[in-house]
Each structure stands twice: as structure tokens, then as C-alpha cells.
Amino acid sequence: MSVHDDRFAGKKVVVTGSAQGIGLAVARRLTAESAELTLVDRSELVHEAAAELGAHSVTADLESYEGAETAVASALERHGRIDVLVNNVGGAINFKPFTEFAAEEIQAEITRSLLTTLFSCRAALPAMTGQGRGVIVNVSSCATRGIHRIPYSAAKGGINALTASLAFEYADAGIRVVATAPGGTEAPPRRISRGTPPPRSAREEEWFQAHIDQTLASSLLKRYGTLDEQAAAICFLASDEASYITGTVLPVAGGDLG
Ligand SMILES: NC(=O)c1ccc[n+]([C@@H]2O[C@H](COP(=O)([O-])OP(=O)(O)OC[C@H]3O[C@@H](n4cnc5c(N)ncnc54)[C@H](O)[C@@H]3O)[C@@H](O)[C@H]2O)c1
């Protein structure tokens, strides 16, 4: 990982879903680049990550608006302002043909991968507009064009839409709103499960494998990305180096445009 030592010096940054995976990789890079962090997660493991990084941490369930308000209030109490909000919470739960999804499973995907970001943006924007500046980086997905996770694809399409429209609505307030769309990303085994049920049959295993095969086939580079490759793009967009970029969704997926 190559970093820009002081790119975030003096910046107060909130990263959601930062107990593991892409969120933790972003938090590690931001720390190396001198940011002052609030790590938000619903898992207690977030406190372990915060101890490693010397960051502030708060547990909150961002699937409720109250959780988002709690997280923002805690960040403001500790740091007084929010310069950057990285909305990273999300992730597909189920992998199967659309007609296999029960109604409550569809709802759970939208709640996990769309409402969390909507709620966090709504909770953080008043502080940002009060400051007269701020950056929101949403973590979308190239699965906006993919198989076997249609409700998740729809949720991430919503993330792209709210990124563009919030950028439009809050540009005059000095706020940039951007997103990355990661492709398949290699990571160590998850310590915190997304709640994906283990496959109960060869057919369910095939459904899961099919989304991996499609992800690789859709990428020009024919490989998964790394956590560092995702964190590098998120941190660039969050930084002042990206000051003329807003409303944009940057695919980070080896050529898969999503
Ligand atoms: N990993 C990939 O291959 C990939 C590909 C494309 C997009 N993405 C997107 O990148 C983001 C991160 O993915 P990941 O694989 O690193 O995630 P992950 O599942 O490994 O980790 C998600 C983190 O968010 C936390 N979290 C989940 N629900 C929460 C809630 N309601 N409130 C607070 N915290 C909550 C979890 O505890 C966990 O720490 C997601 O938005 C995902 O959709 C990931």
C-alpha cells in the first residue's frame, strides 16, 4: 500500500461498516494518511479496530434512522465536525435466482444496502451544510449489472441515483457526493457474517458459484480486486485531490462498468 502521508491531516472522517473488509482497509489507509477517524459498525469488533488505529468508535445499527443519528452524534461529540463520510455498510446477503427470493428477503437486501446509506446521509448532511463543506463517498457495486442478487443490484442502483442527485442538490452547499462501484473483492474470511445462509444443496452451491463466474467473466482483467485497490479509490475520491469530481460513480472492477 502506498499512501500520501498527510492527505487527510486535520480531516475528521467517519467510516461505516469498518470492523472488517473494505471499510477496515479504508480506515487503515486513512489513518496512515493522518485522518482523525470515527469507526461505525454494529459489531463490537469495531472497538478492536479502533484500538489498533487509535480511532474513536461507536456501535450503531445503521438499518434504523436512530442508529444513524447515534453514529453522527457520537462523531460530532468527539470531533466537532464531519469532513468526510464514507458510507460503506452494505453487501449482498442471498445469491440465487430472483424468483427464489421471498418478499422479506428482498426487503432485507434493500434495508442493508440502500437504507443504511440513505439514513446516514440524512443524519450527517445538516452538520456538513452547517460547515459549508463536506464529502460523502458511497460504496456502491458493479453488481448493478449482474446475476443472482437482483434486490442487491437494485439497492446499489439506488446508491448510484442518490449519489448523483445529492451531488446536484448539495453542490451549492459546498458538498461533494461521489461513489465507487467495487467489483468482486478478495478478503480474508469474514469474522462478521452477512447472514448468508450456508448452501443446503448442490443446486444452491451452483447458484452461488454462478455469481462468482459472472463477476469474473464481466471483468476485463478476469480477476477479483484487492482490499487495497478498493481503499485507494475511495480515499482518492474522499480527498481534496478529487475536488472537481462530484456526482460520479467510479467503477473499481477491472473494467466491469456495472
Ligand atoms: N466484497 C466485495 O466483493 C464487494 C463487491 C462490491 C461491492 N461491495 C460493497 O462494499 C461494501 C463493503 O463490503 P465488504 O465485503 O467489505 O463487507 P463485509 O460484509 O465484509 O463487512 C460489512 C461491515 O458492515 C457492518 N454492518 C453490516 N450491517 C450493518 C448495519 N446495519 N449497521 C452497522 N454496521 C453494519 C458489518 O458488521 C461489517 O463489519 C458493501 O457496501 C458492499 O456492498 C463489496
Ligand as a Chemical Component Dictionary entry (heavy atoms), coordinates in Angstrom:
data_LIG
# 
_chem_comp.id                   LIG 
_chem_comp.type                 NON-POLYMER 
_chem_comp.pdbx_formal_charge   0 
_chem_comp.three_letter_code    LIG 
# 
loop_
_chem_comp_atom.comp_id 
_chem_comp_atom.atom_id 
_chem_comp_atom.alt_atom_id 
_chem_comp_atom.type_symbol 
_chem_comp_atom.charge 
_chem_comp_atom.model_Cartn_x 
_chem_comp_atom.model_Cartn_y 
_chem_comp_atom.model_Cartn_z 
_chem_comp_atom.pdbx_ordinal 
LIG N1  N1  N 0  -16.625 -7.550 -1.017 1  
LIG C1  C1  C 0  -16.976 -7.425 -2.286 2  
LIG O1  O1  O 0  -16.619 -8.255 -3.137 3  
LIG C2  C2  C 0  -17.792 -6.237 -2.714 4  
LIG C3  C3  C 0  -18.076 -6.058 -4.088 5  
LIG C4  C4  C 0  -18.838 -4.965 -4.493 6  
LIG C5  C5  C 0  -19.315 -4.075 -3.539 7  
LIG N2  N2  N 1  -19.039 -4.282 -2.228 8  
LIG C6  C6  C 0  -19.586 -3.329 -1.256 9  
LIG O2  O2  O 0  -18.540 -2.883 -0.410 10 
LIG C7  C7  C 0  -19.047 -2.647 0.910  11 
LIG C8  C8  C 0  -18.225 -3.423 1.914  12 
LIG O3  O3  O 0  -18.234 -4.793 1.554  13 
LIG P1  P1  P 0  -17.448 -5.874 2.418  14 
LIG O4  O4  O 0  -17.447 -7.133 1.633  15 
LIG O5  O5  O -1 -16.168 -5.311 2.895  16 
LIG O6  O6  O 0  -18.478 -6.035 3.647  17 
LIG P2  P2  P 0  -18.468 -7.070 4.871  18 
LIG O7  O7  O 0  -19.745 -7.813 4.858  19 
LIG O8  O8  O 0  -17.206 -7.850 4.929  20 
LIG O9  O9  O 0  -18.446 -6.058 6.126  21 
LIG C9  C9  C 0  -19.516 -5.197 6.327  22 
LIG C10 C10 C 0  -19.343 -4.496 7.658  23 
LIG O10 O10 O 0  -20.511 -3.700 7.864  24 
LIG C11 C11 C 0  -21.075 -3.978 9.136  25 
LIG N3  N3  N 0  -22.535 -3.836 9.068  26 
LIG C12 C12 C 0  -23.389 -4.609 8.347  27 
LIG N4  N4  N 0  -24.641 -4.192 8.537  28 
LIG C13 C13 C 0  -24.571 -3.120 9.367  29 
LIG C14 C14 C 0  -25.546 -2.253 9.939  30 
LIG N5  N5  N 0  -26.853 -2.424 9.693  31 
LIG N6  N6  N 0  -25.144 -1.250 10.749 32 
LIG C15 C15 C 0  -23.820 -1.082 11.024 33 
LIG N7  N7  N 0  -22.852 -1.885 10.529 34 
LIG C16 C16 C 0  -23.236 -2.887 9.715  35 
LIG C17 C17 C 0  -20.653 -5.407 9.451  36 
LIG O11 O11 O 0  -20.681 -5.675 10.842 37 
LIG C18 C18 C 0  -19.249 -5.461 8.839  38 
LIG O12 O12 O 0  -18.272 -5.017 9.752  39 
LIG C19 C19 C 0  -20.531 -3.031 0.867  40 
LIG O13 O13 O 0  -21.321 -1.888 0.663  41 
LIG C20 C20 C 0  -20.607 -3.952 -0.338 42 
LIG O14 O14 O 0  -21.890 -3.958 -0.923 43 
LIG C21 C21 C 0  -18.301 -5.336 -1.797 44 
# 
loop_
_chem_comp_bond.comp_id 
_chem_comp_bond.atom_id_1 
_chem_comp_bond.atom_id_2 
_chem_comp_bond.value_order 
_chem_comp_bond.pdbx_ordinal 
LIG N1  C1  SING 1  
LIG C1  O1  DOUB 2  
LIG C1  C2  SING 3  
LIG C2  C3  SING 4  
LIG C2  C21 DOUB 5  
LIG C3  C4  DOUB 6  
LIG C4  C5  SING 7  
LIG C5  N2  DOUB 8  
LIG N2  C6  SING 9  
LIG N2  C21 SING 10 
LIG C6  O2  SING 11 
LIG C6  C20 SING 12 
LIG O2  C7  SING 13 
LIG C7  C8  SING 14 
LIG C7  C19 SING 15 
LIG C8  O3  SING 16 
LIG O3  P1  SING 17 
LIG P1  O4  DOUB 18 
LIG P1  O5  SING 19 
LIG P1  O6  SING 20 
LIG O6  P2  SING 21 
LIG P2  O7  DOUB 22 
LIG P2  O8  SING 23 
LIG P2  O9  SING 24 
LIG O9  C9  SING 25 
LIG C9  C10 SING 26 
LIG C10 O10 SING 27 
LIG C10 C18 SING 28 
LIG O10 C11 SING 29 
LIG C11 N3  SING 30 
LIG C11 C17 SING 31 
LIG N3  C12 SING 32 
LIG N3  C16 SING 33 
LIG C12 N4  DOUB 34 
LIG N4  C13 SING 35 
LIG C13 C14 SING 36 
LIG C13 C16 DOUB 37 
LIG C14 N5  SING 38 
LIG C14 N6  DOUB 39 
LIG N6  C15 SING 40 
LIG C15 N7  DOUB 41 
LIG N7  C16 SING 42 
LIG C17 O11 SING 43 
LIG C17 C18 SING 44 
LIG C18 O12 SING 45 
LIG C19 O13 SING 46 
LIG C19 C20 SING 47 
LIG C20 O14 SING 48 
# 
